[in-house]
């Protein structure tokens, strides 16, 4: 099978990447794309590498990386109007959506995939989805976040989610939906260098309004145990937040893995407004995959992914979280054993090689 994986990246990451690597803007599209994928942001090229290893053809495009997409268009003689000459912000936004759709449409036509796999369900407008569906290709969406109520997503042939509650929700709408957990991009990342000083307890993530519930926990812990923080959205925190006192800046992709690799303990908490009672956090696999000991809030299905308090450490309240962090910091042999067991479990059961085999098994039931 041939897969075109349509992804989206945080704009703040893209701005950082191009500021730090300005030379790539002069490179051909494929070299620029490889340099971007090498940063291991999000799911990077983990899907395509795993699918290629399983005997299929696959490629990622980053639909909202305007620099990269305009490069693809220019190299193929596709004329698009970026809208930079327009004064109205609304007009520029509308035109950008239009030309982005033009490029994605052309990429689908050029690659001729059997499956168009959209990593961010809200990315493409309904009109483009309906057009792609008319071309007879299997349209699949991956989603693990909030979805706008006004979108029907009726054009998708299948929705894949790592959240059982979203699977149930889409099925309730009459859409076909299947459960597929997140995973770890093994293939060198498990051996990423632990550059820098060791970190006792770390947290890498977002601190925006959607993370407010988690921020409360992190601040509570940081007032009692030293925690080092990296991530984005700190402008949403109060000026006296204890997070800011130990904040070290953003950490994307490889840098995030390096931070977690040199951390004795990685602390995280799910966003319950999205995940509800279920475990659904990239950190589950990113932290364990590089060999850190993960401390995470207890969820209904977490025991299906890891052995609780043997492969990951769980807590049900802020006080229990603090208690377990302190215990593990004082019992290094036990902490190390849990970290090693968690990494072995992730590399054995939760890599994207395993996930893509599971995805193939699902898709064979839906391909015409």
C-alpha positions in Angstrom: 0.0 0.0 0.0 1.0 3.6 -0.5 0.5 6.1 2.4 0.6 9.9 2.3 0.7 11.1 5.9 -0.5 14.7 6.2 0.9 16.2 9.4 0.9 19.6 11.1 3.5 21.2 13.4 3.4 23.8 16.1 4.3 27.2 14.5 6.5 28.1 17.5 8.6 25.0 16.8 8.9 25.8 13.1 10.0 29.4 13.9 12.6 28.0 16.3 13.8 25.5 13.7 14.3 27.9 10.9 15.9 30.5 13.1 18.4 28.0 14.3 18.9 26.4 10.8 18.6 29.2 8.3 20.7 27.4 5.7 18.0 24.8 5.1 15.9 27.4 3.3 18.3 27.3 0.4 18.2 23.5 0.1 16.0 21.5 -2.2 12.6 20.4 -0.8 13.6 16.8 0.0 16.8 17.8 1.8 14.9 20.5 3.8 12.2 18.0 4.7 14.8 15.4 5.9 16.4 18.1 8.0 13.0 18.9 9.6 12.2 15.2 10.2 15.6 14.7 11.8 14.4 17.0 14.7 12.1 14.2 15.8 9.2 16.7 16.5 5.9 15.1 17.2 5.6 11.9 15.2 8.2 13.1 12.7 8.7 10.4 10.1 8.1 7.6 12.6 5.0 6.4 10.6 6.7 6.3 7.2 9.9 4.6 8.5 7.8 1.9 10.2 5.6 1.4 7.2 8.6 1.2 4.8 10.1 -1.4 7.1 6.9 -3.4 6.8 7.1 -3.4 3.0 4.9 -0.4 2.2 5.5 3.0 0.5 4.9 6.0 2.7 5.8 9.7 3.0 5.0 12.6 5.3 4.1 16.1 4.3 3.8 19.0 6.8 0.8 20.9 5.5 1.3 24.0 7.7 5.0 24.4 7.2 4.6 27.2 4.6 8.3 27.5 3.8 8.5 23.8 3.0 5.2 23.6 1.1 6.0 26.6 -1.0 9.4 24.9 -1.8 7.5 21.8 -3.0 5.2 23.9 -5.1 8.0 25.9 -6.7 10.0 22.9 -7.6 7.0 21.4 -9.5 5.9 24.6 -11.2 2.8 24.9 -9.1 1.9 28.6 -8.9 0.4 29.8 -5.6 -0.2 33.2 -4.2 1.0 33.4 -0.6 -1.0 36.5 0.2 2.0 38.4 1.8 1.1 41.4 -0.3 -2.4 41.7 1.1 -3.0 44.2 3.9 -6.0 42.5 5.5 -5.0 39.8 8.0 -8.3 38.0 7.4 -7.7 38.0 3.6 -4.2 36.7 4.1 -5.5 33.9 6.4 -8.2 32.9 3.9 -5.7 32.9 1.0 -3.2 30.9 3.0 -5.8 28.2 3.6 -6.6 28.2 -0.1 -3.0 27.8 -1.3 -2.3 25.3 1.4 -5.2 23.2 0.1 -3.9 23.6 -3.4 -0.5 22.2 -2.5 -1.9 19.3 -0.4 -4.3 18.5 -3.3 -1.3 18.5 -5.7 0.8 16.3 -3.4 -2.0 13.7 -3.2 -2.3 13.7 -7.0 1.5 13.4 -7.4 2.0 10.6 -4.8 -1.2 8.7 -5.7 -1.6 7.1 -2.3 -4.0 4.3 -1.4 -4.4 5.9 2.0 -4.4 9.6 2.9 -3.7 9.6 6.7 -4.4 13.0 8.3 -2.5 13.3 11.6 -4.4 16.4 12.8 -8.1 16.0 12.1 -9.0 19.7 12.0 -6.3 20.5 9.5 -8.0 20.1 6.2 -11.4 21.8 5.4 -14.5 19.8 4.6 -14.5 20.8 0.9 -11.0 19.4 0.3 -11.8 16.2 2.2 -14.9 15.7 0.1 -12.9 16.2 -3.1 -10.2 13.7 -2.0 -12.9 11.2 -1.1 -14.4 11.5 -4.6 -11.1 10.4 -6.0 -11.7 7.0 -4.4 -8.9 7.0 -1.8 -9.3 5.9 1.7 -9.3 8.9 4.0 -8.2 8.3 7.6 -8.0 10.8 10.4 -6.0 10.5 13.6 -7.3 12.5 16.6 -6.6 12.7 20.3 -7.7 16.2 21.2 -10.8 18.4 21.2 -12.8 18.7 18.0 -15.0 21.6 16.9 -18.7 20.9 17.2 -19.4 22.5 13.8 -17.3 20.0 11.9 -19.0 16.7 10.8 -15.9 15.0 9.3 -18.3 13.0 7.3 -15.8 12.6 4.4 -13.5 10.5 6.4 -13.7 6.8 5.8 -12.2 6.0 9.2 -11.2 7.8 12.4 -8.4 6.4 14.5 -7.9 7.6 18.1 -5.8 6.7 21.1 -8.7 7.7 23.3 -11.5 5.2 23.8 -13.9 8.0 24.7 -13.4 9.7 21.3 -13.8 6.4 19.5 -17.2 5.9 21.2 -18.1 9.5 20.4 -17.4 9.2 16.7 -19.2 5.9 16.5 -22.1 7.7 18.2 -22.1 10.1 15.3 -22.3 7.3 12.8 -18.6 7.4 11.8 -16.4 4.4 11.7 -13.8 4.6 14.4 -11.0 2.4 15.8 -8.7 2.5 18.8 -5.0 2.8 18.3 -2.6 3.9 21.1 0.2 6.3 20.6 3.8 5.0 20.5 7.5 5.6 20.6 9.7 6.4 17.6 12.3 3.8 18.3 15.3 3.7 16.0 18.1 5.5 17.8 16.0 7.7 20.1 16.3 5.1 22.9 20.0 5.8 22.8 19.8 9.6 22.5 22.7 11.3 24.3 22.0 12.6 27.8 23.7 15.9 27.2 24.0 18.3 30.1 23.8 18.0 33.9 21.6 15.2 35.4 18.1 16.3 36.3 16.3 14.9 39.4 12.7 15.6 38.3 11.7 17.1 35.0 8.5 18.1 33.2 8.4 19.1 29.5 5.1 20.3 28.1 2.6 23.1 27.6 1.4 25.5 30.2 -1.5 27.1 28.4 -5.2 27.4 29.4 -5.9 23.8 28.4 -3.2 22.7 30.8 -4.6 24.6 33.7 -5.5 21.5 35.8 -2.0 20.1 35.2 -0.4 23.4 36.1 -2.0 23.4 39.5 -0.5 20.0 40.2 2.9 21.0 38.9 3.0 24.1 41.0 1.9 22.1 44.1 4.8 19.7 43.6 7.3 22.4 42.7 6.6 24.0 46.1 7.7 20.8 47.9 10.3 19.2 45.6 12.7 20.7 43.2 11.4 20.2 39.6 13.0 21.5 36.4 10.6 22.7 33.7 10.8 23.1 29.9 8.1 23.8 27.4 5.8 26.5 25.9 3.0 28.7 27.0 4.5 30.0 30.2 3.1 33.4 29.4 -0.2 32.0 30.7 1.2 31.4 34.2 1.0 33.9 37.1 4.2 35.9 37.6 4.8 34.3 40.9 4.2 30.7 39.6 6.9 28.3 41.1 7.2 26.8 37.6 8.8 30.0 36.4 11.5 29.8 39.1 12.9 26.6 37.5 12.0 27.2 33.9 14.7 26.6 31.3 13.0 27.5 28.0 11.4 25.5 25.2 12.5 22.0 24.4 11.3 20.5 21.1 12.0 17.1 19.5 15.5 15.9 20.1 16.1 18.4 22.8 13.0 17.1 24.7 14.3 13.6 24.4 17.7 14.7 25.7 16.1 16.3 28.7 14.1 13.2 29.5 17.1 11.0 28.9 19.1 12.8 31.7 16.2 12.9 34.1 16.0 10.5 37.0 12.2 11.1 37.1 9.8 12.5 34.5 6.6 13.9 35.9 3.4 14.3 33.9 -0.4 14.5 34.2 -3.1 13.9 31.7 -5.5 16.7 30.5 -8.7 15.3 31.8 -10.9 17.6 29.8 -9.7 15.7 26.7 -8.6 12.3 28.0 -11.3 11.8 30.7 -10.5 8.6 32.7 -8.1 7.3 30.0 -4.3 7.2 29.6 -3.4 9.2 26.5 -0.1 11.1 26.7 2.9 11.0 24.4 5.1 11.3 27.4 4.0 7.8 28.4 6.1 6.4 25.6 8.7 9.2 25.0 9.9 9.1 28.6 9.9 5.3 29.1 11.4 4.9 25.6 14.6 6.8 26.5 14.9 5.1 29.8 13.5 7.6 32.3 11.4 6.6 35.3 7.9 8.0 34.6 5.6 9.3 37.3 2.0 9.7 35.9 -1.5 10.0 37.2 -3.5 6.8 37.5 -5.9 6.1 34.7 -8.5 3.4 34.0 -6.7 1.8 31.1 -3.1 2.5 32.1 -2.6 -1.1 33.4 -3.3 -2.3 29.8 -0.2 -0.4 28.7 2.2 -0.7 31.6 2.5 -2.7 34.9 1.6 -0.1 37.5 4.4 0.8 40.0 6.7 -1.7 38.3 7.1 -0.2 34.8 5.7 3.3 35.5 4.9 4.9 38.8 1.4 6.2 39.4 -0.4 8.6 41.7 -4.0 9.5 42.5 -3.6 12.8 44.3 -1.0 15.6 44.6 0.1 14.4 48.0 0.6 10.9 46.7 2.6 12.3 43.8 4.9 14.2 46.1 5.3 11.1 48.4 6.2 8.8 45.5 8.7 11.3 44.0 10.4 11.7 47.3 10.6 7.9 47.8 12.1 7.3 44.4 14.7 10.0 44.8 15.8 8.3 48.0 15.7 4.7 46.6 17.9 4.8 43.5 18.0 1.0 42.9 14.2 0.8 42.9 13.9 3.8 40.7 16.4 2.5 38.2 14.7 -0.9 38.1 11.4 0.7 37.3 13.0 2.8 34.6 14.6 -0.2 32.9 11.4 -2.2 33.1 9.4 0.6 31.6 11.9 1.0 28.7 11.9 -2.7 28.0 8.1 -2.7 27.9 8.0 0.3 25.5 10.6 -1.1 23.1 8.8 -4.5 23.2 5.2 -3.4 22.8 4.8 0.3 22.1 7.1 1.3 19.2 5.6 2.7 16.0 6.7 -0.5 14.3 4.1 -2.3 16.4 1.6 0.5 16.0 1.9 0.5 12.2 1.3 -3.3 12.1 -1.8 -2.7 14.2 -2.9 0.1 11.8 -2.4 -2.2 8.8 -4.5 -4.8 10.4 -7.3 -2.2 11.0 -7.1 -0.7 7.5 -7.4 -4.1 5.7 -10.9 -4.3 7.1 -11.8 -1.0 5.5 -9.9 -0.9 2.2 -12.2 -1.5 -0.8 
